[in-house]
Amino acid sequence: MSSHGGGDGGEGGDGWRRLDPRTVLVAALVMAGIAAGAGVPVTIGLAGGRPLWQALAWVLAGSLVLIAGGAGIDYIRWRRTRYRIGPERAELHTGLLLVKRRSLARERIRSVDLTANVLLRVLGLVKVRIGTGEHSGGGESTLEFDPVAREEGERLRTELLNRAAASTSPGPHREGELATLDPTWIRYAPVSFVAPALGGAAAGGLMQVSEWFGAQGKLIEWAGERFRDTPVVWVVVVLVAGACAAGVVGALGLWVEMWWNYRLEREPGGTLRVRRGLFTTRSISIEERRLRGVELIEPIGVRTLGAARVDAVATGLAEDDDSTHADHKTLLPPAPRATAEAVAAHVLREPSSPTSTARLTPHPRAARTRRLRWALGAALLPVLVLALLGALLADVLLLCVAGGCAVVLLPVAVLLALDAYRALGHGVSGAYLVARSGTVRRTTVALQRGGVIGWTVKQSVFQRRAGLVTLTATTAAGEGAYSVYDAAEGEGLAFADAAVPGLLGPFLERGGGD
């Protein structure tokens, strides 16, 4: 990627194109929505001290100014933005006072993603995001054309990713459709971590909206009247159950929005394409030559139902993704484990997924002791705090709560610690290094051995006494580092040396000679 200055070209001259002119309409409609949303509480507030018609007139006048201002600014942006796709570079010129001229070398372009929210879909538009997969700050490795016609977006994606067929390993894995949505997968949505978060957000949103309309006190009073003769414990149970129900409904709705019409395809030339979305549609492309492996993600709720999610471990994804769409690396939503393993195998062009065929080496019992110690410490901390406060304040209720927490938290902590220990494992399966860890969020990564560029060996004082070591494989793909936690010292070092021969060996030999 490079940024450079260049002469301006007129629309249509030398291949220069403008964004779709309907971008001005999009801006006007967005501003109208903002004005409508803000206008209701503002009108209610103004109507308290003046006639209703006068409050409406002020709000309508402000709304017109807001809509005209937003549309005018976007008109200037449209007039000052041009792009072209040349034989060697993709170029974008934009800006009024601060003119930006940026370009990407076509041979370095690795992704062309198309996104369209419900408004863009109605108007037949998409936002095109072109990325190189390089890690550079300030978005210098991406270009955004926002928006263009849907047909133009597809043309850009096809043209920029249309390379000669990549060399791939022989095998039965086909091009075309690799996976499609099974509606029964929605059953995994309520057991995800999203559900309780959405439940809490719903409760907070209800309180916030009631405050906007000056009805928060009445809402609290109404709830108090309903639970006037109800014990506190049952009040808490009912409120928690209500929040959980709202969270489940929200999780189901979010799943439908994110994964509606999901399809995973392999296109000619070695490109994986994920298409999904109900209101906001997304088309995400990942070149197979960027792929360094896959990761099976099993949150505890999903895992109890025998399901897993498949993520890509690929170079440049962390940079290409924006913070609002961190799920761009997901190739398969939570699905039955057998389906996830089959999709991973197809993606890697392997007869079977390394995550299922690797014989993982178990870790020493000292690793179990460490996890039990951590879990019990985390569970005992709130119990001790509550017990201490109860003793200092002579509060029987606090002491009872401390006892209840001990009865509930300690067995759960022990179970989670034992499960975390059973999850530990590492091994080699063909060309892949496989590592597994975690309990609340169990992950199994299959990383190409050739993609490992370094090893980091960590050993705390307590690990040294227990004969354990943590090995971290460094790579340019995915999260950048994948760890094997609390392996036996000798066996772990030998594993790292055998998995990537020649990378760690010289240091081991030097250590042996000291």
N, C-alpha and C positions, 0 to 999 in steps of 0.2 A: 504494500500500500504506500502511496505517496501523495502528498499535497503539493500543488504547484499552481502557479499563475498561468493564465492563458487568455487568448483573445476571445471576446464574446462573439458568439454566432447567433444570427437571427433564427427565429422559429422556422423549422423546415430546412434551413441552410446548413450544409455539412452534417446532416443527420441530427441536428438538435431538435428536441421535443419539449413541450411544456407538460406540466401536470394537467389532469383533467379540470376543465373550467368549473365543474360542479363542486369543486372544493369550496367556492364562495358560498354556495347553497348549504353545504355541510356546516360551515362555520355559523351561518345565520340560524340554522335549525338548532345547533348546539346551544348558542346563546339564548335562543327562545326558550329552550328547556330550562336553562339556568335561571332565566328571568321568571319563568312560571313557578319553579320550585322556591325561589327566594321571595317571590311576590306575595304568596299566600300569607306567611307569617308577618311580612312587612305591612300588608294591607290590614290584617287584624290589629297590629299594633297602632297604626295610624288612625284606624276607625275609632279607637277609644277616646280620642280628643277632638274629632272633627267629623263632619258628615261623611257617609260611606262613599258618595259619588266623588267627593273631593279626594279621599284616600285612593280610590281607584284611578282617578286622573293622574295623580302623582306617580303611582306605581306604573301605569301604562306609559307615561312619558319617560320614566327612567328605563323601562324595558326597551322602548324604541331606540333610545340612545345606546343602550348596551348592545342590542342586535346590530344596529348600523355600525357601531365601532368595531365589533368583532368581524363582521363581514368586510368592512373596509380594510382592516389589517390583513385579512386573508387574501383579499384581492391583490394587495401590494405584493404579498408573498408569492402568489401565483404568477404575477407579472414578472417577478424578479427571479423565478426558479426555472432552470432548464437542465435537461440531462440528455446524454446520448451514449449509445453503446457502439464503440468503434471496434476495429479489428483487434486492437491490443488493450484498450482501456475502457472502463466504464466511468463516465464523468458526470459530475453534478456541480452546477453553479447556482448560488443562491445568496440572498442578503441584499440590504438596501444601503445602510450606512457602513456596515461591516460586511464586505463582499467576500464570500468564501468560494474558492474553486478547489474542488477535491476530486481525486480520481483513484481508482483501484485497477491494478493490472489484472486482466481477465484470467491469466493462468493461475492467479493466486486466489480467485474467488472460490469459496468452498460451500456457500449456502445462499439460497434465495428463498426466503420465507414470505408467504402471503398471509395477511391478517385482515379480516373485515368484521367490524362490529355490526349490529343490526341496522344502523342507519346507513352505513356504507353498502351493506348487502341490498337494502331496498333500492338504493340508487345505482346498483351495479358497479361498485367501486371496490378497490382493495388497496391496502398499504403494502408496499414491497420493501423488504429489508434485505440488502445484499451484504454479506460478510465474508471476510477472508479467513477467520479462525485464528487470527493472530492476537496476542495479548498486548494491547497497547491502550493507554488511557485516553479519555476524552472522546471515545467513539470514533477514533481515527481509522479503524479497520472496518467500518460499516458505512453504507450509503442507504438513505431512506427516501423513497419516492412516495409521498403521501398527499393525496391518493392518485391513482390512475385507474382507467377502466379495467374491469375484470379480464377482458380479453387481452389487454396490453400487459397486465401482470403475468398472465400465463405465457404470453409470448416472451417476455423478459426471462422468466424462469427457465423456459425451454432453451432459449438461445444461450444463456449464460452457463447452463449446466450440460449443454449438448457437447460432450467430448467423445472421443473414440472410446469404445468399450474398454473398460478397465480389465486388466488381467486378473482373473479370479481363479481360485483353486477349483479343480473339477469336482463334481458331486451332483447329487440329485436335486439340489436346491434351485428352485425355479425363479424366474422373473415373474413380475405381476403381483398378484395379491398374496400376501403372507399371513395376514390376520384381519378379521373384521369383528365388529362389535357383536357380542352376545348379550341380549338384554338381561339375561339372568345374572350377569356380573354386577348389576346394581345392588345385589344383596350385600356386597362388601362395603358399600358406602357408609351405612350407619355405624360400622365398627371401626371406622378410621378416626384419627386424631382430630379431624376437622369437625366432627359432630359436637363434642363438648365446647370447642372454641366458638362455634356458631351459636350454640345455646347461650353462652355467656354474652356474646355480642348482641343477641336478640333481646336479652334482659336489659342490657345497657342502652340499646337503641330505644326501647320502649320508654325508659326513664327520661332519655334526652328529648324525645319527641314530645312527651307530656310537659316537659319544662318549657319547650318552645311555645306551646299553646297555653302556658300558665296553668296547667292542670295537674302538675306533679303532686301537689298537696292533696288534691281530691283523689288521685289514683291511690296514693298511700293510705288515705283515710278509708277508701272503699275496700282495699285489701285488708286493712286492720279490722273492719267490721265483719268481713267474711270469716276471719280466723280468731275472733274475739275469745271464744271459749275453747279453742283448740290448743293442746299442749305444744310447747315450743318445738319438741322433737318432730311432731307430725307436720308442723308448719314448714320446717326445714325440708322434710321429706317431700312434701307436696311441691314446694318451690323448685327443688332440685329436679324432681320428676318432670315438671312443666318445662324447665330449661332444657332438659335432655330431649323431651319430645320435640321442642322447637329446633334443637340442634339436629335431630334425626331428619326432620322435614327439610331443613336447610341443606344438610349433606346430600340428601337425595336430589334436591333441585340443582345443587352445584355439580353433582356427578352428571346429570343429564345435560347441563349446559356445556360441560367440558368435553364429554366423550360421545355425544350424539353423532351418529354417522361416522364413527371411527373406522379408519382403514389404514393398514400398514402395507406398503407396496415396495417392491424392488423394481426400479426403472432401468431401462437400457443405459449402459455406461457406468453402472455401479453406483447408483444413488438410492438410498432408502428414503421413502416419503411417508410422513404421517399426516393424515387429514382428519380433522375432528372439529366439533363445536356445533351448538344449536343456534344461539343468537350471535355469538362472535365465532366465526369460522377461522380456522388456522390451518395452514399448509406448511409443514416443516420438512426441510430436506437435509439429509446428512450423507456426505460422500463416504462410501465404504472404505476408501483408502485412508480416511481420517479415523476409522474405527480401530480401537485398540483392545476392545473387549466388551463385556456386558456386566451388569450388576443386578442381582436379584434382591429386591427390597421386600422384607416381610415384617411390617409393623405387627405388634403383638395381637391386636384384634383381628387383622386380616389373616395372620398365621394360624390362629385357632380354628379358622374355617378352611384351612388347607389351601390358601391362595398366596400369590406373590405378584409383585410388579417387576417389570423389566426396564432398566435404564441403560442407555448407551454410555460407554466409556470411550469418548472420542476427543481428539485434539480440537481446541478452540471453542468448545461449546460454552464454557464459562464466560468467554468474552462476547460470543455472539448473542447470548441470551440477555435480555434486559431483566431488571430486578422484579418486574411484575409478572414475568412468565418464566420462572425458574424451572417449570416442568417441561421445558422444550426438549430435554434429553430423554423423556419418557417414551419408550417405544411401545409399551403395552400397559394398560391400566391393570389394577389388581384383578387377577383371573386365576382359575384353578392352577395349582402348581404344575401339573402335567402340561397344560397349555403354555405356561410361562417357559418351561424347559424346552418345549418344541419350538417356540418362537425364537428363543435364544440360539438354538441350534441352527435354525434357518438364517438368522441374521449373521451368525459367524461362519456360515457355510461349512458346518461340521455335521457328521452323522448324528451326533448327540451332543448335548450341551456339556461343556467341561464342568459346570457347576453340579451336574448330576453324576458324572463318571469319575471325577477325581476321588481318590482314596485319601481322605483327610487324616493327618496325623493328630491324635489327641494330645492335649497339653498336660503337664504334670499336675499332681494334686496340689502343689504349692499355688498354682493359679486359682484353684478353687478356694483355697484358704484366703487369698487376697480378696476375692470377690465377696466372700462371706463377711470379711472384716469391713469392707467398704459399705456393704448393704446394711449391716447391723449398726454401724456408726451413723449412717444417714437416718435410719429409723429411730434410733435411740435419742438423737439430738432433740427433736420436738418433745419427746416424752420427758426427757430430763428438764427441759425449760419449763414445761407446764407443771411438772412436779415441784420444781424449785419455787415457782411463783405461788403455787398452792400452799406450800409449807410456809413461805414468808408471809403470805396474806391470810393464812389460816382459812383458806377457802376450800370447802369440801368439794364444790362443783369442779374446780380446776383439778383437784386430785382425782376425781372420778373420770374426768376427760382424759387425764394423763394415763390412767389405767386402761381406759377403753382404747386409746391410741396404741398402747403397748400390745394389747390383745390382738388388734387388727394389723398393725404395721409390721411387727416382728415376724410373724409367719409369712406374710407377703414378701418381706425383704429376703428371707431365707430361700423361698421358692424362686424368686427372680435371680438370686445369686447362683443357685444351682443350675438354673436354666441357662444363665450366661456362661457358666463353665462348660456345660454340655455343648454349647454352640461353638466354642473355640475349636479351630482346626485349620490346617494349611496343607497344601499338597501341590503336585504337578500333574497336569493332564495334557499330554501332547505338547503343543506349543504354548500352553497357558499355565500361568501361576494362579492358584486358587486359594483364597483366604476367606474365612468366615468368622464373624463375631457379632455380639449384641444380643439383647433379649427383648427390651421394649421395642427396639427397631433393629431386627437382625438383618445383616447384609452379607451376601456371598458374592465376591467379585471374581471374575475370570479375566485376568489381565495377560495380554500377550507378553511372553518373556522377552521378545525383542523390543518391546516398548518400554522396558525398565532401563532408565538411564543412571540410576544410582541407588545405593542402600544407605539408610541411616540406622545406626545401631544405638539404642538407648537402654541404659541400665541404671536404675536408681539404687540407693543404698539398700533398700529393702529387697529389691529384685536380686541384687548381688548376693545377699545373704541366703535367698531362696533358690539361687541358681537359675534365675529366669532372665529373659532378655526380650525386648520389643524391637522388632525389625520393621522398618518402613521402606517400602519400594517407592522410589521417586519416578514419576513419569510426566510427560508433557500433556497427558490426556486426563479427562474427567476432573476429579478433585485435586489431581497433581501428586497425591501420595496415598498409599494404601498400606495399612499396618497389619502385622501379625503380632498379636498381643501375648505377652507372657508365655513365650515358648521356652522349652528347655535350652539352656545356653549353648551347649555343644551341638545338639541336634538342630537348633534354629540357625546357627551360623553355617552349618554344613548344608542345610536346606537352601539358604540364600546363595551360597557358592555354587550349588548344583543347578539351581533354577536359572541363574544367569552366569554361566561359566566365565571366569576371567575378570569379573567385575569386583568381587570382594576377595578373591583368592590372594592377590598380592599383599593385602593388608593382614590377612590371617597368617600368611607365611612370615611376614615381618614381625607380627606379634609373637609367633612361636619362637622366633630367633632371639627375642630380647632376653 
